[in-house]
Amino acid sequence: MANLILVTGAAGRVGGTGRTVTELLLQQGKAVRALVRNEDERARTLRDMGAEVVVGNLLDLDSMHRAIDGCDTMYFGMSVSDDYLAATVNTAAVAKHHGVKAFINMSQMTVAQMSITETTPSPQHKLHWLAEQALNWSGLPVVHVRPTVFLEGFFLTLTPDSVRESDQIRLPFGEGKTSPVAVQDVARVIAALLANPQPHIGKIYHLTGPQSENMHFFAQEYSKALGRTITFQDIPVEPWRDDLLKRGWPVHLVNHLAALGDLHRAGRFDRTSDDVRTLTGQEPLSMQEFVRKNAATFTDSAKAA
């Protein structure tokens, strides 16, 4: 099949990057091969949407040959995992073997501030930095996409409970500013790059929301979206980390999130970029729009009534 595009992580939850990229490409009439971990209802849904579905594992050599063979371009993305570097290198080796013409790599904004002598406390950040180095060394036609903190992956996961229960955003961010970005905006950028990758080979794009502000400002945005007063309560990083571990969250992920808290407190996420608007022609979703879109998640039944 000509111009076949591979999307990894395509069976993620609704609103996940890989799944959203797949949907956008199919809506544009592109031929998409979707890599999923399991044959389940999500895989069947992707087939119903028109994707060719391949079951495989980013760490498995044989399944990656099945996934990549015949694809001209591909998107590589993987959730936070201590296997991230091995999965990247395995995928890259197979992609190079099959002569992939464009490899769109999902990275992370903080890599922009890292080097051979500068790192962060996050084990995931170090894996992202090493993965970018390996991809650059590979000689593959790579485009790196570096989003900041995801609205869905962070704020939709870690703030609804306290907002519902006490009208508070409880995060260890101090007075640091941040510019979270929506999955939909990142997916639109990736879909645009996959549809016409050649002008972008070798480039790096930084994806942020429309504004960098502290959490007191974003609490006001929650308030406007929800129609009630929401405040920000700064909390210490370590007790927050311990609570996540008690909930059964993986240690690697928790250590990454704790590092994000420290980095936010230090102002390391205070940055913005015009790349979303430049590449898609649309402004990125604001915090207020995001909260309004997900208002039910932030409102318990009593307040909803």
C-alpha positions as CSV (number, residue, x, y, z in Angstrom):
1,M,0.0,0.0,0.0
2,A,1.5,3.3,-1.0
3,N,2.2,6.0,1.6
4,L,1.3,3.8,4.5
5,I,1.7,5.5,7.9
6,L,2.5,3.6,11.1
7,V,1.2,4.9,14.4
8,T,2.4,3.3,17.6
9,G,0.4,3.4,20.8
10,A,-2.8,3.6,18.7
11,A,-4.9,1.7,21.2
12,G,-4.5,4.2,24.0
13,R,-7.5,5.5,25.8
14,V,-9.9,7.9,24.0
15,G,-8.0,11.2,24.0
16,G,-4.6,9.4,23.9
17,T,-2.1,10.8,21.5
18,G,-1.6,7.7,19.3
19,R,-5.3,7.1,19.0
20,T,-6.0,10.7,18.3
21,V,-3.3,10.8,15.6
22,T,-4.9,7.7,14.0
23,E,-8.3,9.3,14.0
24,L,-7.1,12.5,12.4
25,L,-5.1,10.7,9.7
26,L,-8.1,8.5,8.8
27,Q,-10.3,11.5,8.6
28,Q,-7.9,12.9,6.0
29,G,-8.2,9.7,4.0
30,K,-4.6,8.5,4.8
31,A,-3.7,4.8,4.9
32,V,-2.8,4.0,8.5
33,R,-1.4,1.0,10.2
34,A,-2.1,1.1,13.9
35,L,0.2,-0.8,16.3
36,V,-1.6,-2.1,19.4
37,R,-0.4,-4.3,22.3
38,N,-3.5,-6.5,22.5
39,E,-6.3,-7.8,20.3
40,D,-9.3,-6.3,22.1
41,E,-12.3,-4.0,21.7
42,R,-10.0,-1.0,21.1
43,A,-8.3,-2.8,18.3
44,R,-11.6,-3.7,16.8
45,T,-12.7,0.0,17.0
46,L,-9.6,1.0,15.1
47,R,-10.4,-1.5,12.4
48,D,-13.9,-0.2,12.2
49,M,-12.5,3.3,11.7
50,G,-10.5,2.0,8.7
51,A,-7.0,1.4,10.2
52,E,-5.0,-1.7,9.4
53,V,-4.2,-3.1,12.9
54,V,-1.1,-5.0,13.9
55,V,-0.6,-6.5,17.3
56,G,2.9,-6.2,18.7
57,N,5.3,-4.9,21.3
58,L,7.8,-2.1,20.8
59,L,10.4,-4.3,22.6
60,D,9.8,-7.3,20.3
61,L,11.9,-7.5,17.2
62,D,9.7,-9.8,15.1
63,S,6.5,-7.8,15.8
64,M,8.2,-4.5,15.0
65,H,9.2,-5.9,11.6
66,R,5.6,-6.8,10.9
67,A,4.5,-3.3,12.0
68,I,7.1,-1.3,10.1
69,D,7.6,-3.3,6.9
70,G,5.9,-1.4,4.0
71,C,5.5,1.9,5.9
72,D,6.9,5.1,4.4
73,T,6.5,7.2,7.5
74,M,5.8,6.5,11.2
75,Y,5.0,8.1,14.5
76,F,6.8,6.8,17.6
77,G,5.4,7.5,21.0
78,M,5.5,5.5,24.3
79,S,4.1,6.3,27.8
80,V,6.4,6.8,30.7
81,S,8.3,3.6,31.2
82,D,11.8,2.3,32.3
83,D,11.8,0.4,29.0
84,Y,11.6,3.6,27.0
85,L,15.1,3.7,25.7
86,A,15.2,0.0,24.7
87,A,11.9,0.4,22.9
88,T,13.1,3.4,21.0
89,V,16.4,1.8,19.9
90,N,14.6,-1.4,18.9
91,T,12.0,0.5,16.8
92,A,14.7,2.7,15.3
93,A,16.8,-0.2,14.2
94,V,13.9,-1.9,12.5
95,A,12.8,1.4,10.9
96,K,16.3,2.0,9.5
97,H,16.4,-1.6,8.1
98,H,13.1,-1.0,6.2
99,G,14.1,2.4,4.9
100,V,11.5,4.5,6.7
101,K,11.4,7.9,5.0
102,A,10.3,9.9,8.1
103,F,10.3,9.1,11.8
104,I,8.3,11.4,13.9
105,N,9.5,11.0,17.5
106,M,7.5,12.1,20.6
107,S,10.0,13.5,23.1
108,Q,9.6,16.0,26.0
109,M,10.2,19.7,26.4
110,T,12.7,19.5,29.2
111,V,15.2,17.7,26.8
112,A,15.8,21.2,25.4
113,Q,17.6,22.1,28.7
114,M,19.6,18.9,28.9
115,S,23.1,18.0,27.6
116,I,25.9,15.6,28.2
117,T,26.7,17.6,31.4
118,E,23.1,18.7,32.4
119,T,20.3,16.4,33.4
120,T,17.2,16.4,35.7
121,P,16.2,14.2,38.6
122,S,13.6,12.5,36.4
123,P,14.7,9.0,35.2
124,Q,12.3,9.5,32.3
125,H,13.8,12.7,31.1
126,K,17.2,11.0,31.0
127,L,15.7,8.2,28.8
128,H,14.2,10.8,26.5
129,W,17.5,12.6,26.1
130,L,19.4,9.4,25.4
131,A,16.6,8.3,23.0
132,E,17.0,11.6,21.0
133,Q,20.8,11.1,20.9
134,A,20.4,7.5,19.6
135,L,17.9,8.6,16.9
136,N,20.2,11.4,15.8
137,W,23.1,8.9,15.6
138,S,21.0,6.4,13.7
139,G,20.9,8.5,10.5
140,L,17.1,8.1,10.3
141,P,15.1,11.0,8.9
142,V,13.9,12.2,12.3
143,V,11.6,15.0,13.5
144,H,11.5,15.5,17.2
145,V,8.3,16.8,18.8
146,R,8.8,18.1,22.4
147,P,5.5,18.9,24.2
148,T,5.4,20.4,27.7
149,V,3.1,18.9,30.3
150,F,0.0,17.4,28.9
151,L,-3.4,18.8,30.1
152,E,-5.0,15.3,29.9
153,G,-2.1,13.3,31.3
154,F,-1.4,15.5,34.2
155,F,-4.2,17.9,35.1
156,L,-7.1,15.6,34.1
157,T,-5.5,12.8,36.2
158,L,-4.1,14.6,39.2
159,T,-6.4,17.5,40.0
160,P,-10.1,16.4,39.7
161,D,-10.3,14.7,43.1
162,S,-9.3,17.8,45.1
163,V,-11.3,20.1,42.9
164,R,-14.4,18.0,43.4
165,E,-13.9,17.5,47.1
166,S,-12.5,20.9,48.3
167,D,-12.5,23.3,45.3
168,Q,-8.7,23.2,45.4
169,I,-6.0,22.4,42.9
170,R,-3.4,20.6,45.2
171,L,-0.1,20.3,43.4
172,P,3.6,20.8,44.4
173,F,4.2,23.5,41.9
174,G,5.0,26.4,44.2
175,E,4.9,29.8,42.3
176,G,6.4,28.3,39.2
177,K,4.8,29.0,35.8
178,T,3.9,26.3,33.3
179,S,2.3,26.1,29.8
180,P,0.4,22.8,29.6
181,V,-0.7,21.6,26.1
182,A,-3.7,19.5,25.1
183,V,-3.3,16.1,23.5
184,Q,-5.5,17.2,20.6
185,D,-3.1,20.0,19.7
186,V,-0.1,17.7,19.9
187,A,-1.9,15.1,17.8
188,R,-2.8,17.7,15.2
189,V,0.9,18.7,14.9
190,I,2.0,15.1,14.5
191,A,-0.7,14.4,11.9
192,A,0.4,17.4,9.9
193,L,4.0,16.3,10.1
194,L,3.1,12.7,9.0
195,A,1.1,14.0,6.1
196,N,4.0,16.1,4.7
197,P,7.2,15.2,6.6
198,Q,9.9,16.1,4.2
199,P,10.2,19.9,4.9
200,H,10.5,19.1,8.6
201,I,13.2,16.4,8.6
202,G,15.9,17.2,11.1
203,K,13.9,19.8,12.9
204,I,12.7,20.0,16.5
205,Y,9.3,21.4,17.5
206,H,8.4,22.6,21.0
207,L,4.7,22.4,21.8
208,T,3.0,24.4,24.5
209,G,-0.3,25.9,25.5
210,P,-1.1,29.5,24.7
211,Q,0.2,30.9,27.9
212,S,2.7,30.3,30.7
213,E,1.2,31.1,34.1
214,N,1.4,30.0,37.7
215,M,-1.2,27.8,39.3
216,H,-3.0,30.7,41.0
217,F,-3.8,32.0,37.5
218,F,-4.9,28.6,36.3
219,A,-7.1,28.3,39.4
220,Q,-8.9,31.4,38.2
221,E,-9.3,29.7,34.8
222,Y,-10.9,26.6,36.6
223,S,-13.2,29.0,38.4
224,K,-14.4,30.7,35.2
225,A,-14.9,27.4,33.5
226,L,-16.7,25.7,36.4
227,G,-18.7,28.7,37.7
228,R,-17.4,28.4,41.3
229,T,-14.3,29.5,43.1
230,I,-11.3,27.2,42.8
231,T,-8.1,28.0,44.6
232,F,-4.5,26.7,44.3
233,Q,-3.0,25.0,47.4
234,D,0.8,24.4,47.1
235,I,1.8,21.1,48.7
236,P,5.3,19.6,49.5
237,V,6.7,17.2,46.8
238,E,7.6,14.3,49.1
239,P,4.3,13.7,50.8
240,W,2.6,14.0,47.4
241,R,5.1,11.4,46.0
242,D,4.4,9.1,48.9
243,D,0.7,9.3,48.4
244,L,1.0,8.3,44.7
245,L,3.1,5.3,45.7
246,K,0.5,4.3,48.3
247,R,-2.1,4.4,45.5
248,G,0.0,1.8,43.6
249,W,1.4,4.0,40.9
250,P,4.7,2.6,39.4
251,V,7.8,3.8,41.0
252,H,9.4,5.0,37.7
253,L,6.3,7.1,36.9
254,V,6.1,8.5,40.5
255,N,9.8,9.5,40.4
256,H,9.2,11.3,37.1
257,L,6.2,13.1,38.5
258,A,8.0,14.2,41.6
259,A,10.8,15.5,39.5
260,L,8.2,17.5,37.5
261,G,7.0,19.0,40.7
262,D,10.6,20.1,41.6
263,L,11.2,21.5,38.1
264,H,8.0,23.4,38.1
265,R,8.9,25.0,41.5
266,A,12.2,26.0,40.0
267,G,10.5,27.7,37.0
268,R,11.9,25.2,34.5
269,F,8.5,24.9,32.6
270,D,8.0,28.6,32.2
271,R,8.1,28.8,28.4
272,T,5.9,29.1,25.4
273,S,6.2,28.4,21.7
274,D,4.2,29.3,18.5
275,D,4.9,25.9,16.9
276,V,1.3,24.6,17.4
277,R,-0.2,27.6,15.6
278,T,2.5,27.6,13.0
279,L,2.1,24.0,12.1
280,T,-1.6,23.6,12.3
281,G,-3.0,27.1,11.7
282,Q,-5.0,26.9,15.0
283,E,-4.4,28.3,18.5
284,P,-3.8,25.7,21.1
285,L,-6.4,24.9,23.7
286,S,-6.4,27.1,26.8
287,M,-6.7,25.9,30.3
288,Q,-10.2,27.5,30.6
289,E,-11.4,25.8,27.5
290,F,-9.9,22.5,28.6
291,V,-11.6,22.6,32.0
292,R,-14.9,23.7,30.5
293,K,-14.7,20.8,28.0
294,N,-14.2,18.3,31.0
295,A,-16.4,20.1,33.5
296,A,-18.2,16.9,34.5
297,T,-14.9,15.4,35.7
298,F,-14.3,18.3,38.0
299,T,-17.8,18.4,39.5
300,D,-19.4,16.0,41.9
301,S,-23.0,15.0,41.8
302,A,-23.9,17.4,44.7
303,K,-22.4,20.4,43.1
304,A,-23.7,19.4,39.7
305,A,-27.2,19.4,41.1
